[in-house]
């Protein structure tokens, strides 16, 4: 009983990590941070901006952002050409005692992030949480990712459904959560480390969630945090890189993936049932 009480009384702090590149990205970061400040995020410690080798005009813009707020940290990387490396360098700058909220730069906050910290305390083995990501037209962009065996690929479930689609209004465990918004438990980071840097601009987020589940940490969607995601801005259309990442993913996890999803009690995406639920 005392341990349960201590769990709920524990103060959980978190740092936000935002990877970005070029002046357009920096302008989006400015809008994102402004939207975050509109809500009470009492557990937020620092916002870490990890820039991927941008030009001097971008760096000047990011410096302006840092000078506007008192909790901004900047890291200016050499050109990495890798989302996972840019993310990891930002995460490594976070406090060793804080959870990490990873956000894409092409986002706007519609709510506080405090429900992440609250939901994390409901179970001892939650590793990653994400919220309801919406397109600018208020339709769903992502609430969770499922594996579709027929097309041998992962997809965002209930994509393009209405904002209040009934199957998105309650917490649910998924095999993976989109990297545009991942609230990551510090215990998980300490156990499995950071993103796998063998990926280039796709599937690193799925891999990290599968790795979390492999290590008996659960990955949950909750509807209590909402964000706009201008997903077309950050989408990777390089099919060759996508295919390379997919090959690496299945070489790494092979048949172990199905064991992981079965052990965690996570159902994949049987198309007939999905059509009925959509």
Buried (B, 14 or more C-beta within 10 A) or exposed (E): EEEEEEEEEEEBBBBBBBBBBBBBBBBBBBBBBBBBBEBEBEBBBBBBBBBBBBEEEBBEBBBEBBEEEEBBBBBBBEEBEBBBBBBBBBBBBBBEEBBBBBBBBBBBBBBBBBBBBEBBBEEEEBBBBBBBBBBEEEBBBBBBBBBBEEEEEBEBBBBEBEBEBEEBEEEBBBBBBBBBBBBBBBBBBEBBEBBBBBBBBBBBBBBBBBBBBBEEBBBBBBBBBBBBBBBEEBEEEEEEBBEBBBEBBEEBBEEEBEEBBEEBEBBBBEEEEBEEEE
